[in-house]
Amino acid sequence: MDEYRLTGEIIDVKGECSAGHKKGEEIDLTIFSSEKTARGIDLCPFFLHNIFPYLCTFQCGGSFPWEKEENIKVVVCPDRINTVTMRIERTKVDS
């Protein structure tokens, strides 16, 4: 199976994020290390809960055919008052 690195960039914050995320922040969203062990992700737990299926799909080589770019997914946190928007990008790791 191919190995991927997942990165998230906060591209917009409307209001004030209760977890402290700021526009321009970059977050490592890779689920598995190169040894295939699970790792922690420094992201609001409510946001992580919402995007986890997307991360699993990207990490395991899947895609979202309706997206304009194969390795990009834009997601929005569940807080509709203080909304955080993040761009997830998948990059293949050379082995």
GUSEDREN-250775 format. One line per 3 residues: number of its first residue (from 1); their letters; for each residue x, y, z of N, C-alpha, C, O. Coordinates in nm, 4 decimals. Example, Ala and Ser with C-alpha at 12.3 -4.5 7.8 and 13.67 -1.06 7.14 Angstrom:
BEGIN
1	as	1.3190/-0.5690/0.7800/1.2300/-0.4500/0.7800/1.3200/-0.3300/0.7800/1.4236/-0.3319/0.8465; 1.2850/-0.2250/0.7080/1.3670/-0.1060/0.7140/1.2900/0.0030/0.7870/1.3409/0.1138/0.8039
***
This chain:
BEGIN
1	mde	0.0843/-0.1176/0.0000/0.0000/0.0000/0.0000/0.0892/0.1244/0.0000/0.1909/0.1281/0.0693; 0.0515/0.2244/-0.0766/0.1257/0.3501/-0.0819/0.1155/0.4224/0.0519/0.0185/0.4075/0.1262; 0.2189/0.5011/0.0799/0.2195/0.5797/0.2031/0.1931/0.7259/0.1688/0.2486/0.7788/0.0724
4	yrl	0.1081/0.7907/0.2483/0.0702/0.9299/0.2239/0.0906/1.0145/0.3481/0.0822/0.9661/0.4609; 0.1175/1.1415/0.3248/0.1212/1.2418/0.4316/0.0004/1.3317/0.4097/-0.0258/1.3753/0.2976; -0.0726/1.3592/0.5167/-0.1899/1.4455/0.5086/-0.1609/1.5735/0.5866/-0.1187/1.5684/0.7021
7	tge	-0.1837/1.6868/0.5234/-0.1654/1.8149/0.5909/-0.2930/1.8970/0.5785/-0.3636/1.8915/0.4778; -0.3200/1.9721/0.6821/-0.4354/2.0608/0.6815/-0.3885/2.2039/0.6988/-0.2970/2.2312/0.7765; -0.4512/2.2948/0.6266/-0.4245/2.4372/0.6442/-0.5562/2.5062/0.6730/-0.6522/2.4924/0.5973
10	iid	-0.5608/2.5809/0.7830/-0.6804/2.6574/0.8154/-0.6857/2.7741/0.7173/-0.5978/2.8603/0.7175; -0.7899/2.7764/0.6332/-0.7985/2.8795/0.5297/-0.8982/2.9899/0.5634/-0.8998/3.0945/0.4985; -0.9820/2.9665/0.6660/-1.0760/3.0710/0.7048/-1.1291/3.0422/0.8451/-1.1511/2.9269/0.8822
13	vkg	-1.1493/3.1489/0.9222/-1.2132/3.1396/1.0536/-1.3143/3.2521/1.0610/-1.2793/3.3697/1.0513; -1.4414/3.2144/1.0785/-1.5473/3.3145/1.0966/-1.5852/3.3120/1.2433/-1.6296/3.2091/1.2942; -1.5684/3.4224/1.3107/-1.5916/3.4264/1.4544/-1.4621/3.3938/1.5259/-1.3534/3.4299/1.4806
16	ecs	-1.4752/3.3244/1.6394/-1.3575/3.2883/1.7186/-1.3631/3.1400/1.7503/-1.4554/3.0935/1.8173; -1.2651/3.0666/1.7026/-1.2595/2.9215/1.7251/-1.2349/2.8940/1.8728/-1.1389/2.9457/1.9298; -1.3202/2.8132/1.9359/-1.3056/2.7816/2.0786/-1.1830/2.6952/2.1060/-1.1371/2.6877/2.2200
19	agh	-1.1295/2.6302/2.0032/-1.0084/2.5485/2.0193/-0.8824/2.6291/1.9883/-0.7709/2.5791/2.0032; -0.9006/2.7536/1.9453/-0.7861/2.8410/1.9212/-0.7220/2.8301/1.7846/-0.6135/2.8841/1.7633; -0.7864/2.7615/1.6913/-0.7291/2.7513/1.5564/-0.7358/2.8873/1.4874/-0.8335/2.9609/1.5017
22	kkg	-0.6307/2.9194/1.4125/-0.6180/3.0490/1.3452/-0.5934/3.0295/1.1962/-0.5365/2.9287/1.1542; -0.6372/3.1276/1.1163/-0.6144/3.1254/0.9721/-0.4636/3.1160/0.9455/-0.3843/3.1861/1.0083; -0.4255/3.0291/0.8523/-0.2854/3.0096/0.8166/-0.2178/2.8974/0.8934/-0.1082/2.8550/0.8566
25	eei	-0.2808/2.8487/0.9992/-0.2237/2.7390/1.0783/-0.2147/2.6122/0.9946/-0.3067/2.5805/0.9192; -0.1045/2.5402/1.0079/-0.0874/2.4124/0.9388/-0.0835/2.3003/1.0413/-0.0211/2.3128/1.1467; -0.1512/2.1905/1.0090/-0.1654/2.0786/1.1016/-0.1329/1.9492/1.0289/-0.1813/1.9260/0.9181
28	dlt	-0.0508/1.8646/1.0913/-0.0225/1.7327/1.0358/-0.1418/1.6432/1.0672/-0.1709/1.6169/1.1838; -0.2105/1.5966/0.9640/-0.3306/1.5148/0.9809/-0.3069/1.3677/0.9473/-0.4015/1.2894/0.9399; -0.1813/1.3307/0.9271/-0.1482/1.1926/0.8940/-0.1936/1.1016/1.0080/-0.1596/1.1253/1.1240
31	ifs	-0.2698/0.9981/0.9754/-0.3242/0.9080/1.0771/-0.2221/0.8045/1.1206/-0.2080/0.7772/1.2398; -0.1502/0.7464/1.0241/-0.0550/0.6397/1.0532/0.0872/0.6871/1.0282/0.1137/0.7583/0.9313; 0.1789/0.6471/1.1162/0.3203/0.6752/1.0942/0.3728/0.5779/0.9888/0.3006/0.4885/0.9446
34	sek	0.4972/0.5954/0.9494/0.5558/0.5067/0.8483/0.5623/0.3629/0.8988/0.5707/0.2701/0.8185; 0.5585/0.3428/1.0311/0.5580/0.2073/1.0892/0.4152/0.1523/1.0997/0.3937/0.0446/1.1552; 0.3190/0.2265/1.0465/0.1765/0.1882/1.0468/0.1165/0.1867/1.1866/0.0222/0.1123/1.2134
37	tar	0.1714/0.2691/1.2759/0.1119/0.2828/1.4077/0.0316/0.4116/1.4116/0.0680/0.5106/1.3481; -0.0774/0.4095/1.4861/-0.1635/0.5279/1.4961/-0.0887/0.6383/1.5693/-0.0039/0.6111/1.6543; -0.1205/0.7632/1.5358/-0.0555/0.8774/1.6006/-0.1612/0.9805/1.6369/-0.2699/0.9805/1.5791
40	gid	-0.1311/1.0671/1.7306/-0.2231/1.1715/1.7725/-0.2270/1.2858/1.6722/-0.1296/1.3099/1.6009; -0.3387/1.3554/1.6670/-0.3569/1.4695/1.5774/-0.3974/1.5896/1.6610/-0.4930/1.5828/1.7383; -0.3244/1.7000/1.6455/-0.3479/1.8206/1.7246/-0.4559/1.9065/1.6581/-0.4267/2.0063/1.5922
43	lcp	-0.5808/1.8650/1.6771/-0.6946/1.9323/1.6156/-0.8127/1.9252/1.7118/-0.8262/1.8294/1.7880; -0.8978/2.0272/1.7075/-1.0202/2.0266/1.7872/-1.0883/1.8892/1.7730/-1.1093/1.8430/1.6609; -1.1228/1.8236/1.8843/-1.1813/1.6897/1.8748/-1.3141/1.6845/1.8001/-1.3449/1.5833/1.7372
46	ffl	-1.3926/1.7906/1.8055/-1.5196/1.7912/1.7325/-1.4949/1.7976/1.5819/-1.5633/1.7312/1.5040; -1.3966/1.8783/1.5418/-1.3599/1.8899/1.4003/-1.3005/1.7576/1.3529/-1.3345/1.7086/1.2452; -1.2107/1.6995/1.4347/-1.1488/1.5712/1.3985/-1.2548/1.4634/1.3801/-1.2467/1.3831/1.2871
49	hni	-1.3534/1.4615/1.4678/-1.4617/1.3631/1.4566/-1.5331/1.3765/1.3221/-1.5657/1.2764/1.2583; -1.5569/1.4994/1.2799/-1.6265/1.5231/1.1532/-1.5448/1.4814/1.0309/-1.6002/1.4289/0.9343; -1.4148/1.5044/1.0347/-1.3334/1.4805/0.9145/-1.2641/1.3446/0.9125/-1.2013/1.3090/0.8128
52	fpy	-1.2747/1.2681/1.0215/-1.2031/1.1405/1.0286/-1.2305/1.0479/0.9095/-1.1359/0.9873/0.8591; -1.3547/1.0339/0.8620/-1.3768/0.9487/0.7443/-1.2996/0.9967/0.6201/-1.2530/0.9145/0.5412; -1.2861/1.1275/0.6026/-1.2104/1.1813/0.4899/-1.0622/1.1486/0.5054/-0.9953/1.1134/0.4083
55	lct	-1.0112/1.1604/0.6281/-0.8706/1.1296/0.6530/-0.8429/0.9820/0.6260/-0.7418/0.9478/0.5646; -0.9322/0.8946/0.6716/-0.9155/0.7507/0.6472/-0.9147/0.7201/0.4977/-0.8328/0.6418/0.4497; -1.0059/0.7822/0.4257/-1.0134/0.7603/0.2813/-0.8841/0.8018/0.2135/-0.8264/0.7254/0.1362
58	fqc	-0.8384/0.9240/0.2427/-0.7136/0.9735/0.1841/-0.5946/0.8880/0.2258/-0.5116/0.8532/0.1418; -0.5848/0.8535/0.3537/-0.4710/0.7784/0.4047/-0.4606/0.6415/0.3389/-0.3503/0.5906/0.3192; -0.5737/0.5817/0.3048/-0.5752/0.4473/0.2459/-0.5783/0.4485/0.0935/-0.5984/0.3439/0.0318
61	ggs	-0.5586/0.5652/0.0317/-0.5468/0.5721/-0.1141/-0.6754/0.6020/-0.1881/-0.6751/0.6079/-0.3110; -0.7848/0.6210/-0.1174/-0.9125/0.6513/-0.1823/-0.9194/0.7965/-0.2272/-0.8295/0.8763/-0.2007; -1.0277/0.8282/-0.2952/-1.0440/0.9654/-0.3437/-1.1915/1.0038/-0.3438/-1.2798/0.9225/-0.3163
64	fpw	-1.2145/1.1299/-0.3756/-1.3489/1.1854/-0.3829/-1.3665/1.2360/-0.5264/-1.3244/1.3475/-0.5571; -1.4272/1.1571/-0.6143/-1.4319/1.1910/-0.7566/-1.5048/1.3207/-0.7894/-1.4861/1.3752/-0.8982; -1.5864/1.3708/-0.6992/-1.6591/1.4962/-0.7242/-1.5738/1.6195/-0.6959/-1.6125/1.7304/-0.7329
67	eke	-1.4578/1.6024/-0.6306/-1.3706/1.7154/-0.6018/-1.2921/1.7558/-0.7268/-1.2599/1.6712/-0.8103; -1.2614/1.8848/-0.7394/-1.1888/1.9361/-0.8564/-1.0469/1.8824/-0.8630/-0.9965/1.8526/-0.9713; -0.9819/1.8697/-0.7473/-0.8452/1.8191/-0.7419/-0.8437/1.6880/-0.6646/-0.9025/1.6786/-0.5569
70	eni	-0.7770/1.5872/-0.7190/-0.7801/1.4522/-0.6628/-0.7267/1.4444/-0.5194/-0.7772/1.3654/-0.4397; -0.6271/1.5237/-0.4857/-0.5615/1.5131/-0.3558/-0.5948/1.6276/-0.2604/-0.5217/1.6517/-0.1644; -0.7045/1.6978/-0.2864/-0.7454/1.8118/-0.2043/-0.8913/1.7928/-0.1606/-0.9762/1.7517/-0.2398
73	kvv	-0.9187/1.8235/-0.0336/-1.0560/1.8220/0.0179/-1.0710/1.9412/0.1114/-0.9899/1.9582/0.2025; -1.1725/2.0236/0.0909/-1.1998/2.1370/0.1780/-1.3132/2.0966/0.2710/-1.4174/2.0482/0.2267; -1.2912/2.1173/0.4020/-1.3875/2.0748/0.5034/-1.4184/2.1912/0.5978/-1.3392/2.2845/0.6115
76	vcp	-1.5350/2.1838/0.6626/-1.5801/2.2886/0.7542/-1.6124/2.2235/0.8887/-1.6709/2.1153/0.8939; -1.5733/2.2909/0.9977/-1.5997/2.2375/1.1314/-1.7502/2.2389/1.1604/-1.8263/2.3067/1.0913; -1.7930/2.1634/1.2632/-1.9361/2.1559/1.2919/-1.9939/2.2794/1.3617/-2.1159/2.2909/1.3737
79	dri	-1.9091/2.3721/1.4080/-1.9586/2.4927/1.4753/-2.0059/2.5915/1.3689/-1.9236/2.6512/1.2994; -2.1349/2.6091/1.3554/-2.1903/2.6941/1.2491/-2.1857/2.8430/1.2830/-2.2109/2.9264/1.1960; -2.1541/2.8777/1.4075/-2.1427/3.0187/1.4469/-1.9990/3.0670/1.4344/-1.9736/3.1758/1.3828
82	ntv	-1.9048/2.9855/1.4820/-1.7617/3.0172/1.4746/-1.6959/2.9164/1.3804/-1.6231/2.8275/1.4245; -1.7217/2.9308/1.2538/-1.6854/2.8312/1.1539/-1.5390/2.8379/1.1135/-1.4864/2.9439/1.0796; -1.4745/2.7211/1.1181/-1.3360/2.7063/1.0722/-1.3386/2.6226/0.9449/-1.4006/2.5164/0.9407
85	tmr	-1.2707/2.6714/0.8409/-1.2605/2.5993/0.7142/-1.1166/2.5554/0.6950/-1.0239/2.6342/0.7133; -1.0980/2.4288/0.6579/-0.9642/2.3741/0.6408/-0.9499/2.3054/0.5056/-1.0423/2.2404/0.4566; -0.8334/2.3211/0.4473/-0.7971/2.2549/0.3213/-0.7070/2.1377/0.3570/-0.5998/2.1567/0.4144
88	ier	-0.7503/2.0160/0.3233/-0.6709/1.8954/0.3474/-0.6010/1.8589/0.2168/-0.6633/1.8547/0.1108; -0.4715/1.8328/0.2258/-0.3957/1.7926/0.1071/-0.3234/1.6619/0.1346/-0.2634/1.6432/0.2405; -0.3301/1.5712/0.0365/-0.2609/1.4424/0.0463/-0.1387/1.4465/-0.0452/-0.1465/1.4872/-0.1611
91	tkv	-0.0255/1.4031/0.0107/0.0986/1.3972/-0.0658/0.1553/1.2564/-0.0534/0.1671/1.2042/0.0574; 0.1904/1.1942/-0.1656/0.2486/1.0607/-0.1623/0.3920/1.0692/-0.1120/0.4700/1.1539/-0.1555; 0.4251/0.9796/-0.0194/0.5598/0.9729/0.0376/0.6408/0.8757/-0.0474/0.5999/0.7617/-0.0695
94	ds	0.7561/0.9222/-0.0946/0.8449/0.8343/-0.1720/0.9060/0.7307/-0.0797/0.9568/0.7629/0.0277; 0.9001/0.6039/-0.1240/0.9573/0.4987/-0.0385/1.0904/0.4515/-0.0881/1.1513/0.3635/-0.0273
***
